[in-house]
């Protein structure tokens, strides 16, 4: 019976869990960014690739 494979899977899972949990990203408050954009949307130009109709 192979007991090494389940232990390797468990060890890999624990390493991944520790890496994700300890990545160092901390929660922060809301960062104000000012008013949302307003006004009409600027028209865009279509890009045609060579060989397209």
N, C-alpha and C positions, 0 to 999 in steps of 0.2 A: 504494500500500500504506500502511495506517495504522500507524505505529509509535508514535504518541502514546498510544494506549489501553493497550498492555502496560506502558509506562513508568509511566502513572498508577496502574495496578493494583499494580505492584511498589512504587511509592512509598507508596501507601496501606497496603499490607501491612507495609512497614518502619515506618511511623509507628505502626501498631497494635501491632506487636511491641515497639517501644521504650516505648510507653505502658504496656503490660501488664508488661513486665520491670522498669520503673522506677517502679512504683506506690508503693514505700516500705514495703511490708509485710515485716517481718522475722520470721524464725522465732523461736519462744520455747519454753521448757521447759514441762513439764506444770504446770498451775496446780491445786493442791489445792483441793477445794471441800467437804470434809467427807464425812460419811456419806450414803449414799443415803436417800431417804425410805422410811419403813416404815409399816405399819398398813393398815387397810382403806381402800378407795377411797370417797370421799364421793359420795353419790348426786347426780345432776344433775337439774334440772327441765327438762322438755321445753318448748320454745318453739313455740307455734303461731302461725302467721301468719294475719291476717284472710283469710277466704275459703278456707282449707284445711280438709279434712274432719277 
